[in-house]
Amino acid sequence: MTNKICFVPVTKENWETALELEVHPQQQKFVPSPAESLASAYIKPWDEALDPFAIMLENKMIGLFYVSYTPESKDNYWIGGFFIDKKYQGLGYGKLSLNKILEFIQSIHPKSQQIKLTVEKENTIARTLYESIGFITDNKVNKYDEIIYSVNIRDISK
């Protein structure tokens, strides 16, 4: 199953398919919509590079995420907008994809040593997922009151 997951940039050829992806209604408050993520890639609200990617299962788009970063930095790499489409949830693709995202960031940004993400306090399912692959928090929050998680590359358990 691992080899069936890969990532492709969201481009003018596939962005409309990306817009069709969705989460369950009760999850919508936890993740940006595909349109919001793609708008962020264009607007770059954090004054950083921001690259959106589709999560592919063989030839089917099953999710999205973006990487926000400061080029050539060691510790300013963020995973954002990560989600698996509701049709593919509960099948192990979230954990599998997240592990592969960490490897992917390292491969395209070899200077990266730390990867971060944020999560809503009430999103216990996501928090459990992130902690299960090695993300930790000291319960600091960002200006949106989201908990900041990080993982040092050398600490990732395979």
Backbone as CSV, one residue per row, in Angstrom:
resi,resn,N_x,N_y,N_z,CA_x,CA_y,CA_z,C_x,C_y,C_z
1,MET,0.832,-1.201,0.000,0.000,0.000,0.000,0.868,1.252,0.000
2,THR,2.068,1.179,0.605,2.931,2.349,0.689,3.289,2.898,-0.679
3,ASN,3.599,2.035,-1.608,4.037,2.484,-2.922,2.908,3.076,-3.747
4,LYS,1.683,2.874,-3.337,0.554,3.397,-4.094,0.277,4.866,-3.796
5,ILE,0.851,5.389,-2.713,0.653,6.789,-2.336,1.804,7.613,-2.881
6,CYS,1.467,8.711,-3.558,2.489,9.658,-3.994,1.879,11.056,-3.989
7,PHE,2.695,12.039,-4.251,2.260,13.432,-4.218,2.574,14.091,-5.548
8,VAL,1.646,14.917,-5.994,1.863,15.702,-7.207,1.482,17.143,-6.902
9,PRO,2.177,18.091,-7.497,1.795,19.491,-7.288,0.374,19.741,-7.792
10,VAL,-0.324,20.640,-7.117,-1.626,21.072,-7.623,-1.318,22.124,-8.689
11,THR,-1.826,21.874,-9.885,-1.513,22.711,-11.049,-2.788,23.093,-11.788
12,LYS,-2.613,23.815,-12.874,-3.764,24.197,-13.684,-4.438,22.974,-14.318
13,GLU,-3.753,21.852,-14.379,-4.340,20.634,-14.945,-5.204,19.863,-13.947
14,ASN,-4.957,20.013,-12.632,-5.687,19.176,-11.674,-6.395,19.945,-10.552
15,TRP,-6.354,21.270,-10.579,-6.921,22.037,-9.463,-8.430,21.851,-9.335
16,GLU,-9.119,21.632,-10.437,-10.576,21.447,-10.343,-10.917,20.138,-9.641
17,THR,-10.117,19.108,-9.862,-10.314,17.850,-9.139,-10.071,18.073,-7.650
18,ALA,-9.063,18.876,-7.328,-8.767,19.174,-5.921,-9.953,19.844,-5.236
19,LEU,-10.633,20.715,-5.953,-11.778,21.416,-5.365,-12.943,20.486,-5.038
20,GLU,-12.978,19.322,-5.649,-14.056,18.357,-5.400,-13.843,17.558,-4.116
21,LEU,-12.641,17.564,-3.573,-12.355,16.817,-2.352,-13.054,17.468,-1.160
22,GLU,-13.471,16.643,-0.203,-14.124,17.196,0.981,-13.994,16.258,2.165
23,VAL,-14.171,16.842,3.328,-14.176,16.081,4.571,-15.622,15.977,5.054
24,HIS,-15.830,15.189,6.087,-17.163,15.079,6.684,-17.563,16.429,7.286
25,PRO,-18.858,16.726,7.328,-19.306,18.029,7.840,-18.741,18.393,9.213
26,GLN,-18.642,17.429,10.132,-18.132,17.723,11.473,-16.632,18.017,11.477
27,GLN,-15.937,17.741,10.380,-14.503,18.007,10.289,-14.197,19.350,9.623
28,GLN,-15.175,19.962,9.014,-14.944,21.169,8.226,-14.363,22.319,9.038
29,LYS,-14.659,22.371,10.319,-14.131,23.455,11.159,-12.643,23.262,11.478
30,PHE,-12.118,22.074,11.177,-10.744,21.759,11.531,-9.725,21.980,10.412
31,VAL,-10.153,21.952,9.169,-9.206,22.073,8.051,-9.720,23.082,7.032
32,PRO,-8.787,23.773,6.370,-9.235,24.690,5.320,-9.806,23.895,4.146
33,SER,-10.737,24.490,3.463,-11.271,23.854,2.259,-10.175,23.835,1.196
34,PRO,-10.313,22.992,0.183,-9.335,23.022,-0.909,-9.191,24.421,-1.518
35,ALA,-10.296,25.136,-1.665,-10.231,26.490,-2.235,-9.399,27.415,-1.346
36,GLU,-9.569,27.312,-0.033,-8.786,28.141,0.889,-7.296,27.805,0.808
37,SER,-6.974,26.519,0.733,-5.571,26.114,0.640,-4.934,26.624,-0.648
38,LEU,-5.669,26.507,-1.746,-5.120,26.972,-3.021,-5.003,28.491,-3.041
39,ALA,-5.949,29.174,-2.423,-5.847,30.634,-2.322,-4.612,31.022,-1.505
40,SER,-4.342,30.293,-0.436,-3.154,30.571,0.374,-1.878,30.400,-0.441
41,ALA,-1.861,29.406,-1.316,-0.681,29.197,-2.155,-0.453,30.388,-3.076
42,TYR,-1.517,30.990,-3.516,-1.410,32.142,-4.408,-1.094,33.429,-3.628
43,ILE,-1.767,33.614,-2.507,-1.637,34.850,-1.724,-0.393,34.842,-0.831
44,LYS,-0.011,33.677,-0.347,1.122,33.516,0.571,0.983,34.418,1.803
45,PRO,-0.034,34.166,2.625,-0.323,35.054,3.756,0.759,35.104,4.825
46,TRP,1.671,34.147,4.858,2.705,34.128,5.899,4.057,34.584,5.359
47,ASP,4.069,35.194,4.188,5.313,35.674,3.584,6.369,34.586,3.480
48,GLU,5.935,33.386,3.180,6.824,32.249,2.993,6.454,31.576,1.682
49,ALA,7.324,30.709,1.224,6.960,29.864,0.091,5.836,28.936,0.547
50,LEU,4.931,28.622,-0.337,3.812,27.744,0.013,3.463,26.930,-1.223
51,ASP,3.685,25.622,-1.133,3.489,24.730,-2.267,2.372,23.730,-1.972
52,PRO,1.286,23.744,-2.754,0.191,22.790,-2.541,0.433,21.482,-3.302
53,PHE,0.072,20.379,-2.660,0.238,19.058,-3.258,-1.031,18.233,-3.094
54,ALA,-1.292,17.423,-4.110,-2.379,16.450,-4.042,-1.807,15.127,-3.561
55,ILE,-2.575,14.447,-2.740,-2.221,13.096,-2.298,-2.909,12.146,-3.269
56,MET,-2.093,11.314,-3.920,-2.612,10.418,-4.945,-2.532,8.972,-4.464
57,LEU,-3.592,8.235,-4.704,-3.631,6.791,-4.489,-3.716,6.195,-5.881
58,GLU,-2.597,5.674,-6.330,-2.463,5.276,-7.727,-2.782,6.506,-8.581
59,ASN,-3.844,6.516,-9.347,-4.164,7.682,-10.191,-5.353,8.474,-9.689
60,LYS,-5.755,8.256,-8.443,-6.927,8.911,-7.874,-6.499,9.903,-6.799
61,MET,-6.976,11.145,-6.889,-6.675,12.156,-5.879,-7.533,11.880,-4.648
62,ILE,-6.868,11.679,-3.492,-7.606,11.339,-2.271,-7.417,12.353,-1.148
63,GLY,-6.583,13.347,-1.363,-6.358,14.315,-0.301,-5.467,15.450,-0.759
64,LEU,-5.230,16.367,0.168,-4.423,17.548,-0.103,-3.567,17.896,1.107
65,PHE,-2.525,18.663,0.851,-1.751,19.316,1.894,-0.903,20.382,1.215
66,TYR,-0.362,21.271,2.015,0.632,22.191,1.475,1.815,22.247,2.418
67,VAL,2.938,22.652,1.868,4.144,22.870,2.647,4.436,24.362,2.593
68,SER,4.488,24.977,3.748,4.835,26.391,3.892,6.219,26.427,4.521
69,TYR,7.120,27.234,3.953,8.497,27.167,4.425,9.297,28.409,4.058
70,THR,10.408,28.550,4.755,11.419,29.529,4.409,12.523,28.758,3.693
71,PRO,12.743,29.033,2.423,13.772,28.283,1.682,15.124,28.296,2.384
72,GLU,15.759,27.144,2.376,17.096,26.946,2.933,17.155,26.998,4.460
73,SER,16.001,27.119,5.124,16.031,27.113,6.591,16.188,25.686,7.101
74,LYS,16.453,25.556,8.382,16.558,24.237,9.002,15.293,23.869,9.761
75,ASP,14.552,24.886,10.241,13.445,24.584,11.146,12.155,25.331,10.834
76,ASN,12.005,25.854,9.632,10.767,26.565,9.313,10.031,25.896,8.156
77,TYR,9.595,24.666,8.413,8.818,23.884,7.449,7.521,23.479,8.130
78,TRP,6.415,23.820,7.500,5.099,23.584,8.083,4.232,22.774,7.127
79,ILE,3.536,21.789,7.671,2.518,21.058,6.921,1.192,21.727,7.233
80,GLY,0.440,22.077,6.222,-0.858,22.709,6.435,-1.911,22.139,5.512
81,GLY,-3.158,22.366,5.873,-4.278,21.964,5.031,-4.346,20.481,4.759
82,PHE,-3.740,19.665,5.617,-3.682,18.217,5.390,-5.035,17.575,5.658
83,PHE,-5.528,16.856,4.673,-6.722,16.047,4.900,-6.845,14.959,3.843
84,ILE,-7.588,13.934,4.218,-7.942,12.838,3.316,-9.430,12.972,3.037
85,ASP,-9.814,12.840,1.773,-11.211,12.930,1.373,-12.056,11.941,2.188
86,LYS,-13.273,12.351,2.476,-14.139,11.543,3.352,-14.357,10.128,2.829
87,LYS,-14.294,9.918,1.532,-14.491,8.573,0.963,-13.330,7.635,1.282
88,TYR,-12.182,8.200,1.656,-10.986,7.389,1.885,-10.525,7.410,3.335
89,GLN,-11.306,8.017,4.213,-10.941,8.061,5.628,-11.209,6.715,6.293
90,GLY,-10.457,6.450,7.353,-10.642,5.220,8.116,-9.998,4.003,7.487
91,LEU,-9.175,4.213,6.463,-8.543,3.104,5.753,-7.023,3.096,5.925
92,GLY,-6.515,3.959,6.794,-5.081,4.018,7.047,-4.316,4.973,6.146
93,TYR,-5.002,5.645,5.238,-4.307,6.531,4.303,-3.803,7.817,4.962
94,GLY,-4.437,8.263,6.029,-3.984,9.465,6.716,-2.608,9.266,7.327
95,LYS,-2.449,8.211,8.105,-1.156,7.940,8.744,-0.096,7.634,7.701
96,LEU,-0.445,6.820,6.735,0.485,6.478,5.662,0.938,7.733,4.913
97,SER,-0.015,8.580,4.572,0.300,9.805,3.836,1.163,10.742,4.667
98,LEU,0.847,10.886,5.934,1.611,11.798,6.782,3.064,11.340,6.923
99,ASN,3.269,10.051,7.103,4.639,9.535,7.158,5.371,9.813,5.849
100,LYS,4.683,9.608,4.736,5.308,9.862,3.439,5.542,11.355,3.214
101,ILE,4.674,12.216,3.756,4.873,13.663,3.643,6.172,14.069,4.350
102,LEU,6.423,13.499,5.518,7.656,13.816,6.236,8.880,13.419,5.407
103,GLU,8.839,12.240,4.809,9.937,11.804,3.937,10.050,12.712,2.717
104,PHE,8.908,13.075,2.166,8.861,13.927,0.975,9.493,15.294,1.247
105,ILE,9.143,15.911,2.369,9.717,17.220,2.714,11.233,17.100,2.833
106,GLN,11.687,16.041,3.481,13.133,15.844,3.605,13.803,15.682,2.244
107,SER,13.127,15.025,1.328,13.741,14.783,0.017,13.803,16.049,-0.827
108,ILE,12.803,16.916,-0.727,12.827,18.130,-1.548,13.464,19.315,-0.831
109,HIS,13.607,19.195,0.489,14.258,20.237,1.299,15.273,19.558,2.224
110,PRO,16.409,19.132,1.681,17.356,18.336,2.479,17.937,19.053,3.691
111,LYS,17.852,20.377,3.753,18.358,21.092,4.931,17.368,21.075,6.091
112,SER,16.137,20.634,5.835,15.127,20.642,6.894,15.523,19.692,8.021
113,GLN,15.384,20.173,9.241,15.670,19.363,10.424,14.458,19.244,11.339
114,GLN,13.499,20.162,11.161,12.303,20.150,11.996,11.110,20.519,11.127
115,ILE,10.010,19.802,11.342,8.767,20.049,10.609,7.677,20.297,11.633
116,LYS,6.843,21.289,11.361,5.798,21.679,12.303,4.433,21.636,11.632
117,LEU,3.421,21.659,12.464,2.040,21.804,12.010,1.225,22.318,13.173
118,THR,0.026,22.743,12.877,-0.881,23.181,13.943,-2.149,22.351,13.880
119,VAL,-2.828,22.296,15.007,-4.074,21.530,15.081,-5.008,22.215,16.071
120,GLU,-6.279,22.199,15.741,-7.299,22.727,16.649,-7.315,21.883,17.920
121,LYS,-7.474,22.544,19.070,-7.463,21.841,20.352,-8.499,20.717,20.415
122,GLU,-9.664,20.952,19.813,-10.753,19.969,19.886,-10.588,18.810,18.903
123,ASN,-9.610,18.878,18.023,-9.448,17.852,16.996,-8.606,16.695,17.548
124,THR,-9.218,15.925,18.432,-8.505,14.862,19.120,-8.059,13.748,18.176
125,ILE,-8.808,13.485,17.136,-8.419,12.442,16.185,-7.108,12.827,15.502
126,ALA,-7.005,14.069,15.038,-5.769,14.521,14.392,-4.619,14.550,15.389
127,ARG,-4.873,15.014,16.596,-3.803,15.071,17.599,-3.249,13.679,17.879
128,THR,-4.127,12.702,17.981,-3.694,11.327,18.213,-2.863,10.822,17.039
129,LEU,-3.297,11.133,15.824,-2.550,10.729,14.634,-1.150,11.339,14.649
130,TYR,-1.063,12.649,14.861,0.234,13.319,14.832,1.161,12.772,15.910
131,GLU,0.633,12.565,17.102,1.453,12.048,18.193,1.918,10.618,17.905
132,SER,1.100,9.838,17.203,1.456,8.443,16.915,2.654,8.315,15.980
133,ILE,2.955,9.370,15.222,4.122,9.276,14.330,5.294,10.128,14.815
134,GLY,5.174,10.678,16.015,6.321,11.341,16.610,6.227,12.842,16.804
135,PHE,5.146,13.467,16.396,4.995,14.903,16.650,4.776,15.119,18.148
136,ILE,5.391,16.177,18.667,5.225,16.522,20.083,4.819,17.987,20.189
137,THR,4.273,18.331,21.323,3.889,19.715,21.583,4.265,20.089,23.000
138,ASP,4.564,21.359,23.188,4.715,21.874,24.541,3.501,22.747,24.876
139,ASN,2.425,22.527,24.112,1.134,23.201,24.264,1.182,24.699,23.990
140,LYS,2.166,25.149,23.229,2.155,26.525,22.752,1.124,26.628,21.642
141,VAL,0.537,27.801,21.519,-0.485,28.005,20.490,-0.095,29.178,19.598
142,ASN,-0.639,29.183,18.395,-0.420,30.307,17.485,-1.507,31.356,17.715
143,LYS,-1.506,32.385,16.887,-2.466,33.478,17.086,-3.912,33.058,16.834
144,TYR,-4.116,31.885,16.237,-5.468,31.366,15.999,-5.897,30.387,17.091
145,ASP,-5.083,30.274,18.148,-5.322,29.381,19.280,-5.233,27.906,18.881
146,GLU,-4.445,27.616,17.843,-4.188,26.237,17.430,-2.909,25.768,18.109
147,ILE,-2.879,24.512,18.503,-1.704,23.946,19.162,-0.617,23.686,18.117
148,ILE,0.600,24.065,18.448,1.746,23.855,17.560,2.413,22.533,17.918
149,TYR,2.569,21.687,16.909,3.274,20.417,17.040,4.534,20.478,16.193
150,SER,5.564,19.742,16.608,6.781,19.665,15.803,7.376,18.275,15.913
151,VAL,8.198,17.956,14.930,8.948,16.711,14.952,10.336,17.008,14.402
152,ASN,11.337,16.526,15.101,12.701,16.613,14.606,12.915,15.419,13.682
153,ILE,13.511,15.674,12.558,13.671,14.631,11.546,14.329,13.386,12.126
154,ARG,15.324,13.557,12.927,16.047,12.389,13.475,15.192,11.598,14.460
155,ASP,14.097,12.176,14.943,13.247,11.490,15.926,12.077,10.727,15.318
156,ILE,11.953,10.798,14.002,10.810,10.159,13.360,10.972,8.635,13.446
157,SER,9.926,8.005,13.978,9.934,6.546,14.058,9.285,5.981,12.806
158,LYS,9.926,5.051,12.207,9.411,4.425,10.971,8.630,3.183,11.315
